[in-house]
Amino acid sequence: MRAFVITGPGKAEVLDVDEPVAGPGEVVVDVERAGVCGTDMEFFTGEMAYLHTGEAAYPVRIGHEWCGTVSAVGDLVDPAWIGRRVTGDTMLGCGHCARCRSGRQHLCADRAEIGIRNGRPGALAAKLPVPVRALHVLPFPDDTLGALIEPGGNALRAVLAADLSPGSRVLITGPGTIGLLAAQFAAAQGAEVHLLGLDLSFARWLGFGNAWTAADLPELPFDAVIDTSNAATLPALAIDRVEPGGRVVLIGIAGEPSLIDTRRIALKDLTVVGILSASGGLAETISRYASGAVDPRPLVAATVGLDEAVAVLSGDRDPAWGPAPKIHIDPRR
């Protein structure tokens, strides 16, 4: 089958590789759509932290935002899975440690991550092997929605951690895919959403009129701040701008350490929460998309084939795609 393989920093190609065979407890999914995100770009540039810690190594087959149809099952898997449209959790814990047994497989020290960690192949390929325990059935036929479940799960977990009520005022820093998804989820819950970023034209087009740069951010009391950016300075800004007793949620990861004054956290009686992965948020994201409470499809600028993945990872965007942040790949093309 055809698969997109990164062989080194700045080097990738579409190769013919062996089709996966479902092992015990696994299925094979025919991939219909996969998203590309910042983590994938870091693998392409060589900046991804796991490449330097030994948790990942070239060659890498990326792709952890996906949907498709189950086409084969292994031993110990109900054949009724065949033909179901699914997506799945990226994080695959060992299943035996205390973290896995307590439902925190995304924190398992020995976890694999689809398309990311410990050699688990990703979804920029015709077929993808997945443990059946990681699957979530999709109740809708839309490929775009299906491949937006994983980033949506991250964003939803961040919004839930912010503990917003109708009328709460939340500042979301970073108007990329996760930031805009978080804004959509927060708005659907009745929160007053404000966005902070550099290029805010698309956020305003989506209907978020309270979109600010650092120069014009108003002096308002924010009940919560969600940092989805990759700017090392913004966690400190979040601590400064959130109301005493409020919540700061950190889901963005900077390329260098962020410096914050922990005295400010204590003296303002803040709750600071870190979010790793969509695990625990996937089922609810599917439900909210299915109900129409949130429609993330405008965030996808274009869907291209595997042969165009190098250009996408290089940041070479067709101006005709417009400013939407997300690019999808259809590996059948």
MARTORDO-13851 format. One line per field, with one value per residue (C-alpha): x, y, z; chain; residue number from 1; residue in three letters. Coordinates in pm, 1 decimal. Layout:
REM residues N
xx: [X,...]
yy: [Y,...]
zz: [Z,...]
ch: [A,...]
i: [NUM,...]
aa: [ala,...]
This chain:
REM residues 333
xx: [0.0,100.3,216.7,375.4,711.6,939.7,1295.2,1484.8,1462.0,1306.6,1299.6,986.1,825.7,532.0,647.6,499.9,496.5,345.8,-20.6,-86.9,-228.7,-460.8,-302.2,-492.2,-720.0,-661.0,-848.1,-732.4,-897.9,-919.4,-825.2,-1056.4,-923.3,-632.2,-540.1,-197.6,-101.5,193.0,329.1,354.1,537.7,785.4,862.9,926.0,1158.8,1332.8,1224.0,990.4,1106.5,1053.9,1320.7,1573.1,1460.2,1459.1,1082.5,1063.6,1310.4,1319.3,1164.6,832.6,485.3,280.8,-94.3,-292.8,-610.3,-808.4,-1126.8,-1204.7,-1385.9,-1287.5,-1195.6,-1041.9,-1026.2,-776.5,-823.6,-1035.2,-1221.2,-1592.2,-1633.8,-1927.1,-1668.6,-1613.0,-1781.2,-1811.6,-1691.6,-1455.1,-1192.2,-966.9,-757.8,-399.4,-270.6,-221.7,-123.6,24.4,-305.3,-140.1,15.0,-162.7,-222.7,-384.2,-593.2,-724.9,-831.5,-527.5,-369.2,-267.0,-15.6,126.0,505.0,524.5,250.3,267.3,110.0,-34.5,186.4,402.2,565.5,740.1,714.9,338.0,248.7,16.5,-277.4,-111.7,-149.7,-414.6,-460.7,-401.7,-375.0,-551.3,-627.1,-1002.2,-1003.6,-902.1,-1190.7,-1490.3,-1780.0,-1880.9,-2257.3,-2220.2,-2077.6,-1880.8,-1505.4,-1416.3,-1594.9,-1445.1,-1087.4,-1157.7,-1255.5,-900.6,-816.6,-1170.7,-1115.6,-809.0,-996.6,-1301.4,-1091.4,-932.6,-1272.5,-1407.2,-1098.6,-1173.6,-1502.7,-1703.9,-2062.7,-2303.9,-2182.7,-1826.7,-1564.8,-1279.0,-964.1,-817.9,-464.1,-363.3,-627.1,-504.2,-702.8,-710.0,-776.5,-1062.9,-1213.6,-1192.5,-1360.7,-1642.9,-1695.3,-1683.6,-1929.6,-2166.1,-2164.2,-2271.6,-1936.0,-1823.5,-1522.6,-1222.2,-927.4,-570.5,-334.6,-147.7,-357.2,-721.2,-899.0,-1022.3,-1135.9,-1341.5,-1480.9,-1596.2,-1792.1,-1557.8,-1567.9,-1375.3,-1043.5,-742.4,-370.6,-143.3,-147.6,-525.1,-631.1,-882.9,-852.7,-1135.3,-1175.2,-1131.9,-1278.2,-1048.9,-762.8,-686.7,-342.9,-336.6,-38.0,326.4,452.1,669.2,554.8,179.9,144.8,275.6,25.9,-250.2,-150.2,-150.8,-483.2,-703.6,-924.9,-828.7,-981.2,-994.9,-854.7,-563.8,-555.9,-233.4,-256.4,-14.0,352.2,630.5,964.8,1140.0,1047.7,787.2,867.3,587.1,589.0,438.5,384.4,121.5,-57.4,-65.9,-152.9,-435.2,-562.3,-557.2,-621.9,-372.4,-442.1,-231.9,-395.5,-224.2,-415.4,-777.9,-813.3,-1126.1,-1274.6,-1336.2,-1682.5,-1821.7,-1667.8,-1840.3,-2169.2,-2139.4,-2047.7,-2332.8,-2586.4,-2475.7,-2381.3,-2038.8,-1953.4,-1575.5,-1576.0,-1501.6,-1160.5,-1047.0,-894.1,-837.5,-815.0,-525.1,-362.4,-56.9,166.3,100.7,186.7,546.8,426.9,177.0,441.1,674.7,411.7,362.4,-6.7,-205.4,-340.0,-672.1,-720.9,-782.1,-690.0,-851.2,-580.9,-632.7,-526.5,-666.3,-519.5,-716.1,-474.1,-696.9,-603.6]
yy: [0.0,366.0,541.3,876.5,828.5,1093.3,961.6,1253.1,1628.0,1783.2,1449.7,1249.9,1050.2,828.6,467.5,126.8,-58.2,-383.7,-370.5,-413.9,-736.5,-716.2,-881.8,-1016.8,-743.4,-524.3,-410.6,-270.7,53.6,176.1,539.6,791.6,1118.4,1233.2,1571.8,1735.3,1931.1,2107.8,1783.9,1638.4,1947.6,1913.8,1558.3,1691.5,1969.0,1747.4,1965.1,1709.2,1645.1,1268.1,1249.2,1378.9,1167.0,838.3,795.1,830.9,775.8,806.7,670.6,798.3,740.8,1030.7,1090.7,1080.2,1269.4,1027.7,844.9,542.1,211.8,-115.4,-366.8,-654.2,-782.3,-994.6,-1268.9,-1183.2,-907.2,-926.8,-951.6,-709.8,-431.0,-484.5,-206.7,36.4,393.1,481.6,708.6,630.2,740.4,832.2,717.2,341.2,247.8,-83.7,-178.6,-321.7,-40.9,154.5,450.5,235.5,47.1,378.6,499.4,719.8,524.9,853.1,894.9,542.1,556.8,279.1,407.1,409.6,699.2,646.7,825.2,974.0,760.0,425.4,330.1,307.2,380.4,667.1,733.9,895.7,562.3,353.1,132.0,168.6,-98.4,3.7,-178.9,-229.0,-81.3,256.6,279.1,512.2,457.9,758.3,818.5,1041.7,984.3,1309.4,1247.3,1604.8,1580.2,1238.5,1358.4,1656.6,1441.8,1411.2,1784.5,1849.5,1616.1,1815.0,2143.1,2012.1,1879.2,2224.6,2393.8,2149.0,2210.5,2584.2,2509.5,2766.6,2860.5,3055.4,3413.7,3326.7,3536.8,3330.5,3440.1,3188.8,3259.3,3126.7,3127.5,2809.0,2486.9,2399.7,2758.5,2801.5,2465.5,2565.3,2893.8,2706.9,2470.8,2757.4,2966.1,2668.2,2652.8,3015.1,3168.6,3512.3,3422.3,3644.2,3544.6,3672.6,3627.5,3778.3,3712.1,3726.1,3772.8,3415.1,3414.7,3725.6,3565.1,3272.1,3520.5,3585.0,3962.4,3980.5,3907.1,4102.9,4148.7,4200.5,4574.3,4614.4,4342.1,4519.8,4535.7,4294.0,4041.0,3692.6,3403.3,3161.8,3172.5,2882.5,2895.5,2699.7,2884.5,2786.6,3117.5,3082.5,3420.5,3358.8,3133.4,3423.7,3656.1,3407.3,3409.0,3790.2,3839.5,3575.5,3680.8,3576.6,3236.7,3168.6,2891.8,2877.4,2584.2,2505.8,2292.2,2472.2,2368.7,2616.2,2528.1,2657.5,2665.2,2916.0,3125.7,3195.7,3341.8,3071.7,3331.4,3487.0,3152.6,3112.4,3472.2,3475.4,3132.4,3005.5,2659.6,2575.3,2267.6,2096.7,1902.0,1615.9,1452.4,1405.1,1090.8,1118.6,1382.0,1184.4,1043.2,1379.6,1551.4,1301.8,1370.5,1748.6,1731.1,1488.3,1713.8,2018.1,2206.7,2265.4,2258.0,2262.4,2200.6,2563.4,2519.2,2290.1,2488.1,2201.1,1825.5,1697.4,1364.3,1190.0,1324.5,1678.7,1608.1,1730.1,2069.5,2090.6,2005.6,2259.9,2530.1,2568.0,2662.7,2736.2,3093.1,2968.2,2762.5,3074.0,3135.6,2836.2,2663.6,2289.8,2079.2,1730.0,1447.0,1177.4,884.0,729.9,1009.1]
zz: [0.0,-30.7,285.0,358.0,531.2,683.2,651.0,805.1,871.8,563.7,381.9,305.3,27.4,-55.1,-46.4,-113.7,218.2,338.9,427.8,799.7,936.2,1236.1,1537.7,1838.6,1972.3,1666.4,1358.2,1026.3,917.5,558.9,612.0,448.4,588.9,803.5,942.1,958.6,1269.8,1428.7,1574.5,1224.0,1104.8,1393.0,1281.5,931.4,1052.9,1308.9,1602.9,1760.4,2118.4,2098.6,1827.1,2079.6,2375.5,2186.6,2203.3,1824.8,1542.0,1165.3,952.3,1088.9,947.0,1079.2,1111.5,1436.1,1336.4,1124.1,1035.3,823.8,794.4,960.1,690.6,888.8,1245.6,1432.7,1684.7,1991.1,1800.9,1720.1,1338.7,1373.2,1371.0,997.9,800.4,1092.5,1044.0,1325.6,1465.4,1757.1,2051.7,1967.6,2305.3,2344.0,2697.9,2803.3,2968.0,3278.9,3483.1,3757.9,3526.6,3259.7,3513.4,3648.4,3302.1,3242.5,2958.3,2795.3,3080.5,3060.0,3070.3,2810.9,2582.3,2206.2,2018.5,1672.9,1422.3,1697.2,1964.8,2000.5,1633.4,1601.5,1233.4,1153.8,927.7,626.0,454.9,287.2,593.3,966.6,1238.9,1562.6,1888.4,1910.1,2260.1,2112.1,1862.3,1869.8,1631.1,1421.7,1391.0,1084.9,733.7,706.5,663.9,753.8,1087.8,1151.3,1110.4,1339.1,1638.2,1772.4,1773.9,1895.8,2189.3,2292.1,2267.8,2452.0,2738.8,2769.6,2777.6,3035.2,3249.8,3237.1,3418.8,3223.4,3299.4,3078.2,3089.7,3190.7,3017.3,2874.8,2694.8,2447.7,2332.0,1991.1,1711.4,1542.5,1506.7,1879.3,1983.1,1739.0,1832.8,2198.6,2110.6,1936.9,2230.8,2481.5,2281.8,2255.5,2635.8,2657.0,2747.6,2631.6,2417.0,2356.2,2135.3,2145.1,1852.7,1561.6,1250.2,1360.4,1029.1,1009.4,1373.0,1303.1,987.6,1202.4,1412.0,1702.5,1717.5,2044.8,1876.8,1996.3,1952.0,2253.1,2180.7,2207.4,2453.2,2678.2,3056.0,3128.9,3408.9,3261.0,3457.6,3270.6,3023.8,2788.3,2628.8,2301.9,2157.0,2115.2,2258.7,2568.5,2702.5,2704.2,3012.1,3219.9,3053.5,3135.0,3502.2,3503.3,3323.9,3483.7,3773.6,4128.6,4193.2,3821.1,3603.5,3362.7,3119.7,2935.8,2621.6,2389.7,2400.1,2331.7,2181.7,2493.2,2863.4,2977.1,3282.9,3530.0,3881.3,4101.6,4373.4,4150.4,4125.7,4502.8,4586.9,4329.0,4444.0,4086.3,3948.3,3673.0,3460.0,3194.9,2910.9,2728.5,2444.2,2347.1,2558.3,2765.7,2535.9,2217.7,2292.1,2399.9,2096.8,1868.6,2048.5,2017.2,1649.8,1583.0,1756.4,1557.4,1873.9,1718.1,1347.2,1298.0,923.1,827.0,991.7,706.3,420.5,177.2,132.4,-74.9,-163.1,-18.2,-293.1,-171.1,192.3,159.4,39.7,324.7,585.3,430.4,477.3,104.5,93.5,-218.7,-176.5,-315.8,2.7,208.8,573.1,748.5,958.4,898.3,599.6,548.6,345.8,165.0,125.2,-143.0,-383.9]
ch: [A,A,A,A,A,A,A,A,A,A,A,A,A,A,A,A,A,A,A,A,A,A,A,A,A,A,A,A,A,A,A,A,A,A,A,A,A,A,A,A,A,A,A,A,A,A,A,A,A,A,A,A,A,A,A,A,A,A,A,A,A,A,A,A,A,A,A,A,A,A,A,A,A,A,A,A,A,A,A,A,A,A,A,A,A,A,A,A,A,A,A,A,A,A,A,A,A,A,A,A,A,A,A,A,A,A,A,A,A,A,A,A,A,A,A,A,A,A,A,A,A,A,A,A,A,A,A,A,A,A,A,A,A,A,A,A,A,A,A,A,A,A,A,A,A,A,A,A,A,A,A,A,A,A,A,A,A,A,A,A,A,A,A,A,A,A,A,A,A,A,A,A,A,A,A,A,A,A,A,A,A,A,A,A,A,A,A,A,A,A,A,A,A,A,A,A,A,A,A,A,A,A,A,A,A,A,A,A,A,A,A,A,A,A,A,A,A,A,A,A,A,A,A,A,A,A,A,A,A,A,A,A,A,A,A,A,A,A,A,A,A,A,A,A,A,A,A,A,A,A,A,A,A,A,A,A,A,A,A,A,A,A,A,A,A,A,A,A,A,A,A,A,A,A,A,A,A,A,A,A,A,A,A,A,A,A,A,A,A,A,A,A,A,A,A,A,A,A,A,A,A,A,A,A,A,A,A,A,A,A,A,A,A,A,A,A,A,A,A,A,A,A,A,A,A,A,A,A,A,A,A,A,A]
i: [1,2,3,4,5,6,7,8,9,10,11,12,13,14,15,16,17,18,19,20,21,22,23,24,25,26,27,28,29,30,31,32,33,34,35,36,37,38,39,40,41,42,43,44,45,46,47,48,49,50,51,52,53,54,55,56,57,58,59,60,61,62,63,64,65,66,67,68,69,70,71,72,73,74,75,76,77,78,79,80,81,82,83,84,85,86,87,88,89,90,91,92,93,94,95,96,97,98,99,100,101,102,103,104,105,106,107,108,109,110,111,112,113,114,115,116,117,118,119,120,121,122,123,124,125,126,127,128,129,130,131,132,133,134,135,136,137,138,139,140,141,142,143,144,145,146,147,148,149,150,151,152,153,154,155,156,157,158,159,160,161,162,163,164,165,166,167,168,169,170,171,172,173,174,175,176,177,178,179,180,181,182,183,184,185,186,187,188,189,190,191,192,193,194,195,196,197,198,199,200,201,202,203,204,205,206,207,208,209,210,211,212,213,214,215,216,217,218,219,220,221,222,223,224,225,226,227,228,229,230,231,232,233,234,235,236,237,238,239,240,241,242,243,244,245,246,247,248,249,250,251,252,253,254,255,256,257,258,259,260,261,262,263,264,265,266,267,268,269,270,271,272,273,274,275,276,277,278,279,280,281,282,283,284,285,286,287,288,289,290,291,292,293,294,295,296,297,298,299,300,301,302,303,304,305,306,307,308,309,310,311,312,313,314,315,316,317,318,319,320,321,322,323,324,325,326,327,328,329,330,331,332,333]
aa: [met,arg,ala,phe,val,ile,thr,gly,pro,gly,lys,ala,glu,val,leu,asp,val,asp,glu,pro,val,ala,gly,pro,gly,glu,val,val,val,asp,val,glu,arg,ala,gly,val,cys,gly,thr,asp,met,glu,phe,phe,thr,gly,glu,met,ala,tyr,leu,his,thr,gly,glu,ala,ala,tyr,pro,val,arg,ile,gly,his,glu,trp,cys,gly,thr,val,ser,ala,val,gly,asp,leu,val,asp,pro,ala,trp,ile,gly,arg,arg,val,thr,gly,asp,thr,met,leu,gly,cys,gly,his,cys,ala,arg,cys,arg,ser,gly,arg,gln,his,leu,cys,ala,asp,arg,ala,glu,ile,gly,ile,arg,asn,gly,arg,pro,gly,ala,leu,ala,ala,lys,leu,pro,val,pro,val,arg,ala,leu,his,val,leu,pro,phe,pro,asp,asp,thr,leu,gly,ala,leu,ile,glu,pro,gly,gly,asn,ala,leu,arg,ala,val,leu,ala,ala,asp,leu,ser,pro,gly,ser,arg,val,leu,ile,thr,gly,pro,gly,thr,ile,gly,leu,leu,ala,ala,gln,phe,ala,ala,ala,gln,gly,ala,glu,val,his,leu,leu,gly,leu,asp,leu,ser,phe,ala,arg,trp,leu,gly,phe,gly,asn,ala,trp,thr,ala,ala,asp,leu,pro,glu,leu,pro,phe,asp,ala,val,ile,asp,thr,ser,asn,ala,ala,thr,leu,pro,ala,leu,ala,ile,asp,arg,val,glu,pro,gly,gly,arg,val,val,leu,ile,gly,ile,ala,gly,glu,pro,ser,leu,ile,asp,thr,arg,arg,ile,ala,leu,lys,asp,leu,thr,val,val,gly,ile,leu,ser,ala,ser,gly,gly,leu,ala,glu,thr,ile,ser,arg,tyr,ala,ser,gly,ala,val,asp,pro,arg,pro,leu,val,ala,ala,thr,val,gly,leu,asp,glu,ala,val,ala,val,leu,ser,gly,asp,arg,asp,pro,ala,trp,gly,pro,ala,pro,lys,ile,his,ile,asp,pro,arg,arg]
